[in-house]
Amino acid sequence: MVAKTFSAGLKTGRNKICVSFIFTIKILKMSVAKRAQFAWALIISVLFSWHNAVAQNPVNWTNDQLLQPSDLAATLKDNKEVPVIFSIGPGAVIPHSKDMGMIKEEENMKKFKGELENLPKDTSIVIYCGCCPYEHCPNVRPAIQLLKEMKFTNYKLLDLPHNIKIDWINKGYPTGQ
């Protein structure tokens, strides 16, 4: 019945009113137990949708800008054409990386910007954080944004979707300076 009313409403331009009215009547005809189940299902779906919207910040990098850990490890092993590597998280674990500290802190962002100001725009740059999964990371997005604003053209984000321990250290890739 709702489908018929909805399609009739679309034809007449009254779809919002018709659907709302029929929907309200259907809910009122439900038993108290069914209404309670419906209410809980609605609350849970709204909370789940809100949590996902808040927890997953939009990414500001492309898949082409992700560098696989195995590729960086191989480059470090060969010790040829090593990019400028910035640790923008809690500590510099990867060899040759410059420790900027957590970029979410203003003084560390200024330090990072100062380092970038001395580099040509086409410098091969790798940034990594590794503090937590990307969707919760407070450091990656601001660092990428700064690289974009400063018009750098050859930067990569080390692909550490979980954290530095799982995606780098546990795989036996080199650590230390």
C-alpha positions in Angstrom: 0.0 0.0 0.0 2.9 2.4 0.8 4.4 1.7 -2.6 1.1 2.5 -4.4 0.6 5.7 -2.4 4.2 6.7 -2.9 4.0 6.2 -6.7 0.7 8.1 -6.8 2.3 10.9 -4.7 5.2 11.2 -7.2 2.8 11.7 -10.0 0.8 14.4 -8.1 3.8 16.0 -6.4 2.5 15.2 -2.9 4.9 12.3 -2.2 6.3 13.6 1.1 2.9 14.2 2.6 1.4 10.9 1.4 4.4 8.7 2.5 4.6 10.4 5.9 0.9 10.1 6.5 0.7 6.4 5.5 4.0 5.7 7.4 2.5 7.2 10.6 -0.7 5.3 10.3 1.2 2.0 9.8 3.3 2.7 12.9 0.2 3.6 15.0 -1.4 0.3 14.0 1.6 -1.7 15.2 1.5 -3.4 18.6 3.5 -1.7 21.4 6.1 -4.4 21.2 6.5 -3.9 17.4 6.7 -0.1 17.9 9.5 -0.6 20.5 11.4 -2.9 18.1 11.0 -0.4 15.3 12.1 2.4 17.5 15.3 0.6 18.7 16.1 -0.4 15.1 15.7 3.2 14.0 17.9 4.5 16.9 20.6 1.9 16.2 20.7 2.6 12.5 20.9 6.4 13.1 23.7 5.9 15.6 25.6 3.6 13.3 25.3 6.0 10.4 26.4 8.9 12.6 29.4 6.9 14.0 30.6 6.0 10.5 30.1 9.6 9.3 32.2 10.9 12.2 34.8 8.2 12.4 35.8 8.1 8.7 37.2 11.3 7.6 37.5 11.7 3.8 40.9 10.8 2.4 42.8 13.6 0.7 45.2 11.3 -1.2 44.8 9.0 -4.1 45.7 5.3 -4.4 48.5 6.3 -6.7 50.0 8.4 -3.8 50.2 5.4 -1.5 53.6 3.8 -1.3 53.7 0.1 -0.3 56.0 -0.6 2.7 57.8 -3.4 0.8 58.7 -0.8 -2.0 60.2 1.6 0.5 62.0 -1.2 2.3 63.6 -2.3 -1.0 64.6 1.3 -1.8 66.2 1.7 1.7 68.0 -1.7 1.2 69.4 -0.6 -2.2 70.3 2.8 -0.7 69.8 4.4 -4.1 67.5 7.3 -4.8 66.2 7.3 -1.2 63.4 9.9 -0.9 63.2 12.5 1.8 61.2 10.7 4.5 59.3 12.5 7.1 57.8 10.9 10.2 54.7 13.0 11.0 53.6 10.8 13.9 54.8 9.8 17.4 58.3 8.8 16.4 60.8 8.2 13.6 61.1 4.4 13.3 62.1 4.1 9.7 65.8 4.7 8.7 66.6 8.1 7.1 63.3 9.6 8.3 63.2 13.1 9.8 61.1 13.2 13.0 58.6 16.1 12.8 56.6 15.0 15.8 52.8 14.7 15.6 51.7 17.2 13.0 48.4 17.8 14.7 50.3 20.0 17.1 50.9 23.5 15.8 54.6 23.7 16.6 55.3 20.4 14.8 53.3 21.6 11.7 55.4 24.7 11.6 58.6 22.6 11.9 57.4 20.4 9.0 56.5 23.5 6.9 60.0 24.9 7.6 61.6 21.7 6.4 59.5 21.7 3.2 60.3 25.3 2.4 63.9 24.3 1.8 63.0 21.7 -0.8 62.4 21.9 -4.5 58.7 21.3 -5.4 59.5 18.1 -7.3 61.5 16.5 -4.5 60.6 12.8 -3.9 59.0 12.9 -0.5 57.5 10.1 1.7 55.4 10.8 4.8 54.3 8.4 7.4 52.6 8.4 10.7 51.6 4.9 11.8 50.0 6.0 15.1 46.6 4.4 14.3 44.3 3.4 11.4 43.9 6.1 8.8 40.3 6.9 9.6 41.4 8.0 13.1 44.8 9.5 12.3 45.0 13.2 13.3 48.3 13.7 11.4 48.1 12.3 7.8 45.4 14.6 6.4 47.0 17.9 7.6 50.4 16.8 6.3 48.9 15.9 2.9 47.0 19.2 2.8 50.2 21.2 3.5 52.0 19.4 0.7 49.2 20.2 -1.7 49.0 23.9 -0.6 52.8 24.2 -1.0 52.5 22.7 -4.6 54.7 19.7 -4.1 54.3 17.3 -7.0 56.2 14.1 -6.0 55.0 13.0 -2.6 53.8 9.6 -1.3 52.0 8.5 1.8 53.5 5.3 3.2 50.6 2.8 3.2 50.3 1.9 6.9 46.5 1.4 7.2 46.7 -0.2 10.7 49.8 1.2 12.4 53.6 1.2 12.2 54.0 -1.9 14.3 51.6 -4.1 12.3 52.4 -2.7 8.8 56.2 -2.2 9.2 57.9 -3.5 12.3 56.1 -6.9 12.4 57.0 -7.5 8.7 60.7 -7.2 9.5 61.4 -4.0 7.6 64.4 -1.9 8.7 64.1 0.3 11.8 66.3 2.8 13.4 68.6 5.5 12.0 
